[in-house]
Amino acid sequence: MKPLYVGVTGINASDNPAPGIGVARSLKEQNEREIRIAGLAYDAMEPGIYMDWAVDKSFLIPYPNAGHEALMQRLLYVKSNFGLDVVIPTLDSELPFFIQSQAELAQHGIATLIPTEEQFKLRSKEHLPDIAERAGISAPKQATVASYEELNKAVTDIGLPLMIKGTLYKAYRAHTREEAMAYFGKIVAEWGYPVIVQAAVTGEEMNVIGVGDGDGNAPGLVAMKKMSITELGKVWTGVTIVHPTLLEAARQFVSSTHWHGAFEMECMVDGDTIHLIEINPRFPAWVYFATGVGVNLPYMLVQRALGQTPTPASSYPAGKLFIRYTGEQICDLERFKNMVTLGESS
């Protein structure tokens, strides 16, 4: 059987790691067929470029704001010069391009399994109450605001403390009205309007990741409780849990939306109450943890993207711990020069 060529974005394995290396590592460790990984990087300093054990060849690609044609031509270059049967975007900012270009990519023999445009809009923070209702769980009280006047009213209605969030990125906990005003201005300056004001709920942070097959089924799910996080909010230590209500909520989310592709549900669990905090329309940075406990979600995604039916993973062990670590990658400077001048690794 010939090798399968998979392009993976988000290979920036820094102190704020993207999901790409976890996805690539998972694909390399399945034992059904040979998979060769094309690392799709935005900067020559992304560490994943130099991780030969996970990435076979790397290419610089233009940022999504460079326009449709520039990114499409670069992906076709990768297909012609290396191979590209499937592409897995792992960053929120890339998804609008891939959603709009899915049919065109398919015409060139490049498969994807990503949310539809409707699903991508549905998972935005302002729709959390609707998603929570579909999943049979709760959502914190929230308001969508676009002015200081609306923010002031929301603070009064929701009460302190509360969370000030961008619709896609960034979240700050405000303990006073003044802090809320300051964080609002900070998010607007970086990401624009609107801004989400959300009640701060108590409990333990628990997340579920999985893959939706597009027909309402989730062939694999894994739940994890956060043990510690970094200053940037990334999980550093976590432990697998088998929480029946949380896992059932994920299944209901997939079933009710017919979700396509990867997702993560971020929740706060307080006793029997589960608050949905966020839906991410892609794998998180800790995706390899699922593979490590026997549920290879990235490979399931690739299989489904190619029209195959993944073998469902019915269970996984609770009480498995993961601890993130840092390390140094050593390589020749010539490789970095090639990335800068040629836009691809040698």
C-alpha positions as CSV (number, residue, x, y, z in Angstrom):
1,M,0.0,0.0,0.0
2,K,1.4,3.4,-1.0
3,P,2.1,6.0,1.7
4,L,-0.6,8.4,2.7
5,Y,0.4,12.1,2.7
6,V,-1.1,14.3,5.3
7,G,-0.6,18.0,5.7
8,V,-0.8,19.3,9.3
9,T,-0.8,23.0,10.3
10,G,-0.1,24.5,13.8
11,I,3.4,22.9,14.3
12,N,4.5,25.7,16.6
13,A,5.4,23.6,19.7
14,S,6.5,26.6,21.9
15,D,5.5,27.6,25.4
16,N,2.0,28.2,23.9
17,P,1.8,25.0,21.8
18,A,-0.5,24.6,18.9
19,P,-2.1,21.1,18.2
20,G,-0.1,20.2,15.1
21,I,2.7,18.1,16.7
22,G,0.3,16.1,18.8
23,V,-1.7,15.4,15.6
24,A,1.4,14.4,13.6
25,R,2.7,12.3,16.4
26,S,-0.6,10.5,16.6
27,L,-0.6,9.8,12.9
28,K,2.9,8.5,13.0
29,E,2.1,6.0,15.8
30,Q,-0.9,4.3,14.2
31,N,0.2,0.9,12.7
32,E,-2.3,0.4,9.8
33,R,-0.4,2.2,7.0
34,E,2.6,4.4,6.4
35,I,1.8,8.1,6.8
36,R,4.1,10.9,5.7
37,I,3.6,14.3,7.3
38,A,3.9,17.6,5.6
39,G,4.4,20.3,8.3
40,L,2.6,23.5,7.2
41,A,4.3,26.3,9.0
42,Y,3.9,30.1,9.0
43,D,7.3,30.9,10.4
44,A,10.8,29.4,10.0
45,M,11.2,29.4,13.8
46,E,8.3,27.0,14.4
47,P,10.0,24.1,16.3
48,G,7.9,21.4,14.6
49,I,9.8,22.1,11.3
50,Y,12.9,20.5,12.9
51,M,11.2,17.5,14.6
52,D,12.1,14.9,12.1
53,W,10.5,12.1,14.2
54,A,7.1,13.7,13.7
55,V,7.3,15.7,10.5
56,D,8.8,14.4,7.2
57,K,9.1,17.6,5.3
58,S,8.0,21.2,6.1
59,F,6.8,24.0,4.0
60,L,6.1,27.7,4.8
61,I,2.6,28.7,3.9
62,P,1.1,32.2,3.7
63,Y,-1.1,33.5,6.5
64,P,-4.8,33.2,5.8
65,N,-5.1,37.0,5.4
66,A,-2.8,36.8,2.4
67,G,-5.9,35.7,0.4
68,H,-7.4,32.6,-1.0
69,E,-5.3,32.3,-4.1
70,A,-1.9,32.5,-2.4
71,L,-2.8,29.8,0.1
72,M,-4.5,27.6,-2.4
73,Q,-1.5,27.7,-4.8
74,R,0.9,26.9,-1.9
75,L,-1.1,23.8,-1.0
76,L,-1.1,22.7,-4.6
77,Y,2.6,23.2,-4.7
78,V,2.9,20.9,-1.6
79,K,0.8,18.3,-3.3
80,S,2.9,18.4,-6.5
81,N,6.3,18.4,-4.8
82,F,5.7,16.2,-1.8
83,G,2.1,14.8,-1.7
84,L,-1.1,15.8,0.0
85,D,-4.0,13.4,0.3
86,V,-5.5,15.0,3.4
87,V,-5.0,18.3,5.2
88,I,-5.8,18.9,8.9
89,P,-6.0,22.5,9.9
90,T,-5.5,22.9,13.6
91,L,-6.0,26.6,14.2
92,D,-9.2,28.6,14.4
93,S,-8.0,31.4,12.2
94,E,-7.4,28.9,9.3
95,L,-10.8,27.3,9.3
96,P,-12.7,30.0,7.3
97,F,-10.3,29.5,4.3
98,F,-10.6,25.7,4.5
99,I,-14.4,25.8,4.9
100,Q,-14.7,28.0,1.8
101,S,-12.2,26.0,-0.2
102,Q,-13.2,22.4,0.8
103,A,-14.8,21.6,-2.5
104,E,-12.0,23.1,-4.5
105,L,-9.4,21.1,-2.5
106,A,-11.4,18.0,-3.1
107,Q,-11.3,18.6,-6.8
108,H,-7.5,18.4,-6.5
109,G,-7.6,15.2,-4.5
110,I,-7.1,16.9,-1.1
111,A,-9.6,15.6,1.5
112,T,-10.7,17.4,4.7
113,L,-13.0,16.7,7.6
114,I,-13.9,20.1,9.0
115,P,-17.0,21.9,10.3
116,T,-19.5,23.3,7.9
117,E,-19.8,27.1,7.8
118,E,-23.0,26.9,9.8
119,Q,-21.3,24.7,12.4
120,F,-18.3,27.1,12.6
121,K,-20.7,30.0,13.3
122,L,-22.7,27.9,15.8
123,R,-19.7,27.2,18.0
124,S,-18.9,30.8,18.6
125,K,-19.2,31.9,22.2
126,E,-22.4,33.9,21.7
127,H,-24.2,30.6,20.8
128,L,-23.1,28.7,23.9
129,P,-26.5,28.7,25.6
130,D,-28.0,27.0,22.5
131,I,-25.3,24.4,22.3
132,A,-25.5,23.7,26.0
133,E,-29.3,23.1,25.7
134,R,-28.7,20.7,22.8
135,A,-26.1,18.8,24.9
136,G,-28.4,18.7,28.0
137,I,-26.1,20.7,30.2
138,S,-25.9,24.3,31.5
139,A,-24.2,27.5,30.3
140,P,-23.1,30.5,32.4
141,K,-25.2,33.6,32.1
142,Q,-23.7,35.8,29.5
143,A,-24.2,38.9,27.2
144,T,-22.7,40.0,23.9
145,V,-21.7,43.6,24.1
146,A,-20.3,46.2,21.6
147,S,-20.0,49.4,23.8
148,Y,-19.0,50.5,27.2
149,E,-22.6,51.3,27.9
150,E,-23.7,47.7,27.1
151,L,-20.7,46.4,29.1
152,N,-21.7,48.4,32.1
153,K,-25.3,47.1,31.9
154,A,-24.0,43.5,31.5
155,V,-21.8,43.8,34.6
156,T,-24.8,44.9,36.6
157,D,-27.0,42.2,35.3
158,I,-24.5,39.3,35.6
159,G,-22.6,40.3,38.7
160,L,-19.0,40.1,39.7
161,P,-16.7,38.3,39.2
162,L,-17.1,37.6,35.5
163,M,-15.2,36.7,32.4
164,I,-14.5,39.1,29.6
165,K,-13.9,37.1,26.3
166,G,-13.2,37.7,22.7
167,T,-15.5,35.8,20.3
168,L,-12.5,33.7,19.1
169,Y,-9.6,34.3,21.4
170,K,-8.6,35.7,24.8
171,A,-10.4,35.6,28.1
172,Y,-9.8,37.6,31.3
173,R,-11.3,37.2,34.8
174,A,-12.6,40.6,36.1
175,H,-13.2,41.1,39.8
176,T,-14.2,44.7,39.6
177,R,-16.1,46.9,37.2
178,E,-12.9,48.8,36.5
179,E,-11.1,45.6,35.5
180,A,-14.0,44.6,33.3
181,M,-13.7,48.0,31.5
182,A,-10.0,47.6,31.1
183,Y,-10.1,44.0,29.7
184,F,-13.0,45.0,27.4
185,G,-10.8,47.7,25.9
186,K,-7.8,45.3,25.6
187,I,-9.8,42.7,23.7
188,V,-11.5,45.3,21.4
189,A,-8.0,46.8,20.5
190,E,-6.7,43.4,19.5
191,W,-9.7,41.5,18.2
192,G,-12.5,44.0,17.7
193,Y,-16.2,43.7,18.5
194,P,-18.3,42.1,19.8
195,V,-17.1,41.0,23.3
196,I,-18.6,38.3,25.5
197,V,-19.4,39.0,29.1
198,Q,-19.9,35.7,31.0
199,A,-20.6,34.8,34.6
200,A,-17.6,33.2,36.3
201,V,-18.6,29.8,37.5
202,T,-16.9,27.6,40.0
203,G,-15.9,24.0,39.7
204,E,-13.3,21.7,38.3
205,E,-12.1,22.3,34.7
206,M,-12.9,19.2,32.6
207,N,-12.6,18.9,28.8
208,V,-13.8,16.4,26.3
209,I,-12.3,15.9,22.8
210,G,-13.6,13.8,20.0
211,V,-14.3,13.5,16.3
212,G,-17.8,13.9,14.7
213,D,-18.3,11.8,11.6
214,G,-20.9,14.2,10.0
215,D,-23.7,11.6,10.5
216,G,-24.3,12.4,14.2
217,N,-21.8,9.8,15.5
218,A,-18.6,10.2,17.6
219,P,-16.4,7.2,17.0
220,G,-14.0,8.4,19.8
221,L,-14.2,10.6,22.9
222,V,-11.8,11.2,25.7
223,A,-12.4,13.3,28.8
224,M,-9.7,14.9,30.9
225,K,-9.5,16.9,34.1
226,K,-7.0,19.8,34.3
227,M,-4.5,19.5,37.1
228,S,-2.4,22.5,36.3
229,I,-2.2,25.2,33.7
230,T,0.4,27.7,32.5
231,E,0.2,31.5,32.8
232,L,-1.1,31.4,29.2
233,G,-3.9,29.1,30.1
234,K,-2.6,26.0,28.5
235,V,-3.0,22.7,30.3
236,W,0.3,21.4,31.7
237,T,-0.8,18.4,33.6
238,G,-4.1,16.5,33.2
239,V,-5.7,13.2,34.1
240,T,-8.2,11.1,32.2
241,I,-11.6,10.7,33.7
242,V,-14.7,8.7,32.8
243,H,-17.5,11.1,33.6
244,P,-20.7,9.5,32.1
245,T,-22.7,12.8,32.1
246,L,-19.9,14.8,30.5
247,L,-19.3,12.1,27.8
248,E,-23.1,11.9,27.1
249,A,-23.2,15.7,26.7
250,A,-20.5,15.4,24.0
251,R,-22.4,12.7,22.2
252,Q,-25.6,14.8,22.3
253,F,-23.6,17.7,20.9
254,V,-22.4,15.7,18.0
255,S,-25.7,14.0,17.4
256,S,-27.7,17.3,17.5
257,T,-25.3,19.2,15.2
258,H,-24.1,16.4,13.0
259,W,-20.7,17.8,13.7
260,H,-17.9,17.3,11.1
261,G,-14.4,16.7,12.3
262,A,-12.5,17.5,15.5
263,F,-13.9,19.4,18.5
264,E,-13.2,20.1,22.1
265,M,-15.8,20.9,24.8
266,E,-14.4,23.0,27.7
267,C,-16.5,22.7,30.8
268,M,-16.6,23.6,34.5
269,V,-18.1,20.8,36.6
270,D,-19.5,21.5,40.1
271,G,-21.0,18.4,41.6
272,D,-23.8,17.3,39.3
273,T,-23.8,20.6,37.4
274,I,-21.9,20.9,34.1
275,H,-21.4,24.4,32.7
276,L,-20.3,24.6,29.0
277,I,-17.6,27.3,28.8
278,E,-16.4,26.9,25.2
279,I,-16.6,24.8,22.0
280,N,-13.4,24.6,20.0
281,P,-13.8,23.5,16.3
282,R,-10.5,21.6,16.2
283,F,-8.1,19.5,18.3
284,P,-6.5,21.0,21.3
285,A,-2.7,21.0,22.0
286,W,-3.2,18.0,24.3
287,V,-4.7,15.8,21.6
288,Y,-1.8,13.2,21.8
289,F,-3.0,12.4,25.3
290,A,-6.0,10.7,23.8
291,T,-3.8,8.7,21.5
292,G,-1.6,7.7,24.5
293,V,-4.6,6.1,26.2
294,G,-5.7,4.2,23.1
295,V,-8.0,6.6,21.2
296,N,-6.2,7.9,18.1
297,L,-8.6,10.7,17.2
298,P,-6.4,12.2,14.4
299,Y,-6.3,8.9,12.6
300,M,-10.0,8.5,13.0
301,L,-10.4,11.9,11.4
302,V,-8.1,11.0,8.5
303,Q,-10.1,7.7,7.9
304,R,-13.4,9.6,7.8
305,A,-12.0,12.3,5.6
306,L,-11.1,9.5,3.1
307,G,-14.6,8.1,3.3
308,Q,-13.7,5.2,5.5
309,T,-15.5,4.1,8.7
310,P,-13.2,4.3,11.7
311,T,-13.4,1.5,14.3
312,P,-15.1,3.1,17.3
313,A,-13.2,3.3,20.6
314,S,-15.7,2.2,23.2
315,S,-13.5,2.9,26.3
316,Y,-10.3,4.2,27.7
317,P,-8.7,4.0,31.1
318,A,-9.3,6.5,33.8
319,G,-6.5,7.8,36.0
320,K,-3.9,8.2,33.3
321,L,-1.7,11.3,33.8
322,F,0.0,13.4,31.3
323,I,2.7,16.0,32.0
324,R,3.9,18.4,29.4
325,Y,7.6,19.1,29.2
326,T,10.1,21.4,27.4
327,G,13.2,20.3,25.5
328,E,15.8,21.5,23.0
329,Q,15.8,20.6,19.3
330,I,19.3,20.5,17.8
331,C,19.8,20.9,14.0
332,D,22.1,22.6,11.5
333,L,21.7,26.3,10.8
334,E,21.5,25.4,7.1
335,R,18.0,23.9,7.6
336,F,16.8,27.2,9.0
337,K,18.4,29.1,6.1
338,N,16.6,26.8,3.6
339,M,13.2,27.5,5.3
340,V,13.8,31.3,5.1
341,T,15.1,31.4,1.5
342,L,13.4,28.4,-0.2
343,G,10.2,28.1,2.0
344,E,10.7,24.4,2.6
345,S,13.0,22.0,4.5
346,S,15.7,20.1,2.6
